[in-house]
Structure formats: C-alpha cells, structure tokens
Amino acid sequence: MQEVKNELVKLFESAKAKNEFEFVQVLMNYKGMGSLRSMSNLYEWFDALDFYNSLYEKHTGIEKYRIGCLIYSTFFESSDFYNIIGSLCRIEMGFRSSSYLFFKTKKYERLLGTGEKIGMISELLEDSGNDKILSFFSENHFKEIRNTFFHSAYTIIGEDYQLFDSEPIVIDGIGRRYFDINEFLLPKISNVLEFFYQFKECFFSHFASYKENKVVNGNFPNPVIATILGSNEGLKGFKMEKTVQFYGEWHDSGIFYDDNMKMWTGMNIRFNFPQKETIEIDETLQRYENKPDIKNQNEFWNLTDKIIERNDKNELLRILNLLAKYGDVRYQKWYDEENSHKKEGLKKYIKPFYEKALEIKLPVDFKSIRDRMKEIEN
C-alpha cells in the first residue's frame, strides 16, 4: 500500500504544480453558494468514516466484522471523492478540473453504483499514469460485498461472509457464495482505511497550506490573473481584479468563504453551465482523439450519450469519428485473428462501436461501417 499512498501524494502535488488555479477549485469543491456540508457530502464522508473506524478498533468478533463491512461499503460510495481524484488527473494532464463526476444524461439520472463511479475515473487514472491507484481499486473493490451488505443480503456465520440474491464473488478466478472474512475482507478493509486517511491528509494539508494570498494565472473560463486567498485557517477562495463591468466601472469578481455566514459565496460571477460543459466536452474529446485505443469504457460511453443528447453537429461528427476509430481497432484485431474460436468471440467487442455510430444522424457516408458490420455478422 505504500506505493499506492505515495502515488496519491504525488497526484495532489503534481496537479498543484501543473495548474494551481484549477487545483484550489478542486479543494474548494464549489458547486454554488452554501455551507461546506450543504453543498457537498465530502465532509460527512470524512467524519462518518472516522467514527466508523473508532468503532472498528474498539470491537472484536462479529461486531468488528459488521463495522468493517460498513467502512468498506461507505468508502466506495462518495461521488465527490471520485470527482476529486478524476479532476486531479485531468489537471495533471493539462486539462481543467470538473465540478461533477460525469456528464448528466437521461441514462444517468439515477445514482451510480460504485463500480460505475470507479469506471468513470479509470481511464483518467490510466491516461495520467496513476497505475498504482488504478490497481488499488481493481484489487480492493468488489461490488458484491457492497451490494449484499447495504441490501442486507448477507449473513455472517462464524468467520464466513455468505452472499444471498447476488452474483457469486470471483476470488482467484473462482466464483464463490461465501468467503473467509479474516483472510479475504479484513486485509482489504485495512487497505481502504490506509487509502482513506492518506487522501484525507492530502486534502486537508493542502487546504490548510494557503496561509497567505498568492497570485497565479488561470482561466475562468477565459485567461485571468487570480489571487488565491489565504488565511490562518487555510484556503478562503480566490478573486480576480476588475473583471466585471457595471455602468462603465470595473469591479472585482471571485469566490470566497464568508466567515460570518459560514458559507461559500460568489462575488460578481455567474457560472455559465452550458459554456463550462462545452469546454469540458471539448477537452474530453481531445483526450480521446489523441488516444489510439481505450481500455475502460464507462467515461467514453457516458461522453457519447451526452453528445448525442446535446445534438451539436460538430460534437456529433467528432464522436462519430472516434466510434469509427475504436471500432476499426477492434475490427482489425478480429480480422488478424487466426484462431476461429477466438475470432468468433471478438465480434462482440466491435459491434457496440459500429452500432452506436450508425445511430448518429449525420449526412456522412457510412458504407465502410455497414460493410464491416455485414462482414462480421456473416
């Protein structure tokens, strides 16, 4: 776990060094005017896991196991946690942070499952070279544990955890209906707690490090010179001088923490959400346009759904080209495969890309895609 924790520390430091203006916005986690707790579940998540861990350390036997399951399941839930990790990866690669985890679509009006949330940041972790953090999630997250525990679809018999109304949990390549808590789950709870406390320490230490004001370059959304506001208590926001004009006079703008009202407030600003969304979609498209292939597809399909909903011709053309590109990559692997059994199995990886491309209503020539679809269907 030490390598994972070291990479997490490095991720915070690298994002700060790359673009400090975007970095402080991640720490502020600003979504609108309001108190820290009313605008985000992050602080409740910090406090709840601290409390659960105090119980975990105090109890033994089956009581310890139950609290351990609560810690394990709660840790993987917080959307703001994933948003911060994903935003730091974006900054590290030279893009802007995001105030939300994914592009809201009709498909994702519901709350995401933990596996979907991890999937949303997996490609970002891959692209930014944070392989140890990515491995932490793949090695320690098992949705079957979270699902059965939170839905009370489990029982504990001695030192065994048994699943009900669930797909088997795959351990060492074998599907199981039960597992040994001491051997399998407790080490993962230990890893989760190490990651949690390292993340919490990074977040609060960077937040508290801003003791004085600091002038930096940024974009909001256009290039600006901003002053990060520091204090004895740490970060208090940022301001940009003479950026808004009222009745012929220039005024400052920014976001700052009001100590009297105990809340984040905006000064002479208005978030233009459609404009911000357009910028983030453009940057995400750029990332994929520069990638020869993708491994973790949750973010890509979410992006595709959002672009189709927005129905912007330029965005549709760009995502169509990406669908064709990634479909062609898989088609070529299928075409080159000589083993007939493996070849048959590769078809299912091609079809989603070509089928989604054919759904997009643009006046372009789909002949090559249609021909390849017929070829793999024969």
C-alpha positions in Angstrom: 0.0 0.0 0.0 2.9 2.4 0.5 3.4 2.7 -3.3 -0.3 3.5 -3.7 -0.2 6.1 -1.0 3.0 7.6 -2.5 1.3 7.9 -5.8 -1.7 9.6 -4.2 0.5 12.2 -2.6 2.3 12.7 -5.9 -1.1 13.2 -7.7 -2.0 16.1 -5.4 1.4 17.7 -5.7 1.6 17.2 -9.5 -1.8 18.8 -10.1 -0.9 21.8 -7.9 2.4 22.3 -9.8 0.6 21.9 -13.2 -2.2 24.4 -12.6 -2.6 25.9 -9.1 -5.7 27.9 -10.0 -7.6 24.7 -11.1 -6.1 22.9 -8.1 -7.6 25.2 -5.5 -11.0 24.9 -7.2 -10.8 21.2 -6.6 -10.1 21.8 -2.9 -12.9 24.3 -2.7 -15.3 21.8 -4.4 -17.5 24.7 -5.2 -20.9 23.9 -6.8 -22.8 27.0 -5.7 -23.4 29.3 -2.7 -23.8 27.4 0.5 -22.0 25.9 3.5 -19.4 23.2 3.2 -21.8 20.5 4.3 -24.9 21.7 2.4 -23.1 21.8 -1.0 -21.1 18.5 -0.7 -21.2 15.2 1.1 -17.4 15.1 1.3 -17.2 16.4 4.9 -19.8 14.0 6.2 -18.0 11.2 4.4 -14.7 12.2 6.2 -16.4 12.3 9.6 -18.6 9.2 9.2 -15.6 7.0 8.3 -13.6 8.4 11.2 -16.5 7.5 13.5 -16.9 4.0 12.0 -13.2 3.4 12.3 -13.3 4.3 16.1 -16.0 1.6 16.5 -14.0 -0.8 14.3 -10.9 -0.5 16.5 -12.9 -0.9 19.7 -14.9 -4.0 18.8 -14.0 -7.7 18.2 -15.6 -10.7 16.5 -18.8 -10.4 14.6 -19.3 -6.8 15.8 -16.0 -5.8 14.3 -16.9 -7.7 11.0 -20.1 -5.7 10.7 -18.5 -2.4 11.3 -15.7 -3.4 8.9 -18.3 -4.1 6.2 -19.8 -0.6 6.8 -16.4 1.0 6.4 -15.7 -0.9 3.3 -19.0 -0.2 1.7 -19.2 3.5 2.7 -15.7 4.3 1.5 -16.6 3.4 -2.1 -19.8 5.5 -2.3 -18.9 9.2 -2.2 -19.2 10.8 -5.7 -17.2 13.8 -4.6 -14.3 11.5 -3.7 -14.1 10.2 -7.2 -14.7 13.6 -8.7 -11.6 15.0 -6.8 -9.4 12.0 -8.0 -10.6 12.4 -11.5 -10.2 16.2 -11.6 -6.6 15.9 -10.2 -5.9 13.5 -13.1 -7.4 16.0 -15.6 -5.3 18.8 -14.2 -2.1 16.6 -14.3 -2.7 16.0 -18.0 -3.1 19.7 -18.7 -6.9 20.0 -18.7 -9.4 21.7 -16.4 -11.0 20.3 -13.3 -14.6 19.4 -13.2 -17.3 20.2 -10.6 -19.1 17.0 -11.3 -18.1 13.4 -11.8 -19.7 12.7 -15.2 -21.9 14.3 -17.8 -25.5 14.0 -16.7 -27.7 12.2 -19.2 -31.1 10.6 -19.1 -29.3 7.3 -18.7 -27.6 8.5 -15.5 -30.4 10.4 -13.7 -30.2 7.7 -11.1 -27.4 7.4 -8.6 -24.4 5.5 -9.9 -23.2 2.2 -8.5 -19.7 2.0 -7.0 -18.4 0.1 -10.0 -19.7 2.7 -12.4 -18.1 5.5 -10.4 -14.8 3.7 -10.5 -15.3 3.1 -14.2 -15.8 6.8 -14.7 -12.2 7.7 -13.5 -10.4 4.5 -14.6 -9.4 5.8 -18.0 -8.3 9.1 -16.4 -6.1 7.2 -14.0 -4.7 5.1 -16.9 -4.1 8.2 -19.1 -2.4 10.2 -16.4 -0.1 7.3 -15.4 -1.5 6.7 -11.9 -1.4 2.9 -12.3 -1.0 2.2 -8.6 -4.2 4.0 -7.7 -6.0 2.2 -10.5 -4.7 -1.1 -9.2 -5.9 -0.2 -5.7 -9.5 0.0 -7.0 -9.3 -3.1 -9.1 -7.7 -5.2 -6.3 -9.9 -4.0 -3.4 -13.3 -3.2 -4.8 -15.9 -6.0 -5.0 -19.3 -4.7 -5.7 -20.9 -7.9 -4.5 -19.8 -7.1 -0.9 -21.1 -3.6 -1.0 -24.4 -4.6 -2.7 -25.2 -7.5 -0.3 -24.2 -5.6 2.8 -26.2 -2.5 2.1 -29.2 -4.5 0.9 -29.0 -6.9 3.9 -28.5 -9.8 1.5 -25.8 -11.4 3.6 -25.2 -13.4 6.7 -22.1 -13.9 8.9 -21.5 -17.5 10.1 -18.5 -17.7 12.3 -15.8 -16.1 10.3 -17.5 -16.6 6.9 -19.5 -14.0 4.9 -22.3 -15.6 2.9 -24.0 -13.8 -0.1 -27.7 -14.0 -0.9 -29.6 -12.7 -4.0 -26.3 -11.9 -5.7 -24.0 -13.0 -8.4 -21.0 -15.0 -7.0 -18.0 -13.1 -5.9 -15.0 -14.1 -8.0 -11.9 -14.7 -5.9 -8.7 -16.1 -7.5 -10.8 -16.8 -10.7 -13.4 -18.9 -8.9 -17.0 -17.8 -8.2 -17.9 -18.2 -4.6 -21.1 -17.8 -2.5 -19.1 -17.2 0.7 -15.6 -16.2 1.8 -13.4 -16.1 4.9 -13.6 -12.6 6.4 -10.2 -12.7 8.2 -8.4 -14.0 5.2 -10.1 -12.0 2.4 -12.0 -9.0 3.7 -10.0 -7.7 6.7 -6.9 -7.0 4.6 -9.0 -5.1 2.1 -10.6 -3.0 4.9 -7.1 -2.3 6.1 -6.1 -1.1 2.6 -9.2 1.0 2.3 -8.5 2.7 5.6 -4.9 3.4 4.6 -6.1 5.0 1.3 -8.8 7.0 3.1 -6.5 8.5 5.7 -3.9 9.3 3.1 -6.5 11.0 0.9 -7.9 12.9 3.8 -4.5 14.1 5.0 -3.6 15.3 1.4 -6.8 17.1 1.1 -6.7 19.0 4.4 -3.0 19.6 4.5 -3.1 21.3 1.0 -6.3 23.2 2.1 -4.5 24.4 5.2 -1.3 25.3 3.4 -2.7 28.5 2.0 -1.7 30.9 4.8 -1.1 33.9 2.6 -2.5 35.3 -0.7 -0.9 34.1 -3.9 -1.2 35.5 -7.4 -1.5 32.8 -10.2 -2.6 32.6 -13.8 -5.8 30.8 -14.6 -8.9 30.5 -16.8 -12.4 31.4 -15.7 -13.3 30.4 -18.4 -11.1 32.9 -20.2 -7.4 33.7 -19.2 -7.3 35.7 -16.0 -4.8 36.7 -13.3 -6.2 35.5 -10.0 -5.3 35.9 -6.3 -5.7 32.8 -4.2 -7.0 33.9 -0.8 -5.1 32.5 2.2 -5.6 32.8 6.0 -4.6 31.3 9.3 -7.3 28.7 8.7 -6.2 28.0 5.2 -7.8 28.5 1.8 -10.6 31.1 1.6 -11.2 31.3 -2.1 -9.9 33.5 -4.9 -10.6 36.8 -6.5 -9.9 38.3 -9.9 -9.4 42.1 -10.1 -11.5 44.3 -12.4 -13.1 41.6 -14.5 -16.7 42.7 -14.4 -18.1 46.0 -15.7 -21.2 47.6 -14.3 -22.4 51.0 -15.6 -19.0 51.8 -17.1 -17.0 50.9 -14.0 -14.8 47.7 -13.5 -15.3 45.6 -10.4 -13.6 42.5 -8.8 -15.1 39.1 -9.0 -14.4 35.7 -7.3 -15.5 33.1 -4.9 -14.7 33.4 -1.2 -15.6 31.9 2.2 -17.7 34.2 4.4 -16.6 33.6 8.0 -19.7 35.3 9.4 -22.2 33.3 7.4 -20.0 30.1 7.4 -20.6 29.6 3.7 -19.0 29.9 0.2 -20.3 32.9 -1.6 -19.8 34.3 -5.1 -18.9 37.9 -5.9 -20.0 39.3 -9.3 -19.8 35.9 -11.0 -22.3 33.7 -12.7 -21.4 30.1 -13.7 -22.4 29.7 -17.3 -23.0 25.9 -17.0 -23.7 25.3 -20.8 -20.4 27.0 -21.6 -18.5 25.1 -18.9 -20.0 21.8 -20.1 -19.0 22.7 -23.7 -15.4 23.3 -22.6 -15.2 20.0 -20.6 -16.7 18.0 -23.5 -14.2 19.6 -25.9 -11.3 18.7 -23.7 -12.6 15.2 -23.1 -12.9 14.7 -26.9 -9.3 16.0 -27.3 -8.1 13.3 -24.9 -9.8 10.5 -26.8 -8.7 11.9 -30.2 -5.1 11.6 -29.1 -5.6 8.0 -27.8 -5.0 5.1 -30.1 -7.4 2.9 -28.0 -9.4 2.7 -24.8 -9.5 0.1 -22.0 -12.0 1.4 -19.5 -15.1 2.5 -21.5 -17.5 3.9 -18.9 -16.4 7.5 -19.4 -16.3 7.2 -23.2 -19.9 5.8 -23.4 -21.1 8.5 -21.0 -19.5 11.1 -23.2 -21.1 9.6 -26.3 -24.6 9.6 -24.7 -24.2 13.2 -23.7 -23.1 14.4 -27.1 -26.0 12.6 -28.8 -28.4 14.3 -26.3 -26.8 17.7 -27.0 -27.1 17.2 -30.8 -24.4 19.6 -31.6 -23.2 18.9 -35.2 -19.5 19.4 -34.6 -19.5 17.3 -31.4 -21.5 14.6 -33.2 -19.0 14.5 -36.0 -16.1 14.2 -33.6 -17.7 11.4 -31.6 -18.7 9.6 -34.8 -15.0 9.6 -35.9 -14.0 8.2 -32.5 -16.6 5.5 -32.7 -15.3 4.5 -36.1 -11.7 4.6 -35.0 -12.2 2.4 -31.9 -14.4 0.1 -33.9 -11.8 -0.2 -36.6 -9.1 -1.1 -34.0 -11.3 -4.0 -32.8 -12.2 -4.9 -36.3 -8.5 -5.2 -37.2 -7.8 -7.5 -34.2 -10.8 -9.7 -35.3 -9.6 -9.7 -39.0 -6.0 -10.7 -38.0 -7.0 -13.4 -35.6 -6.4 -16.9 -37.0 -7.9 -19.0 -34.2 -11.6 -19.5 -35.2 -12.9 -19.7 -31.6 -11.1 -16.6 -30.5 -12.2 -14.8 -33.7 -15.8 -15.5 -33.0 -15.5 -14.1 -29.5 -14.0 -10.8 -30.7 -17.1 -9.8 -32.7 -19.0 -8.6 -29.6 -16.3 -6.0 -28.9 -16.7 -4.5 -32.4 -20.5 -4.2 -32.7 -21.2 -1.6 -29.9 -18.9 1.0 -31.6 -20.3 0.5 -35.1 -23.9 0.2 -34.0 -23.7 3.4 -32.0 -22.0 5.2 -35.0 -24.9 4.2 -37.2 -27.4 5.7 -34.8 -25.9 9.2 -35.3 -27.9 11.1 -37.8 -25.4 12.9 -39.9 -25.1 13.3 -43.7 -21.9 11.2 -44.0 -21.0 8.0 -45.9 -21.5 5.0 -43.6 -20.7 2.5 -46.3 -17.5 1.2 -44.8 -19.1 0.7 -41.4 -22.1 -1.0 -42.9 -19.9 -3.3 -45.0 -17.8 -4.3 -41.9 -20.9 -4.9 -39.9 -22.2 -7.3 -42.6 -18.8 -9.0 -42.7 -18.7 -9.8 -39.0 -22.3 -10.9 -39.0 -21.8 -13.4 -41.7 
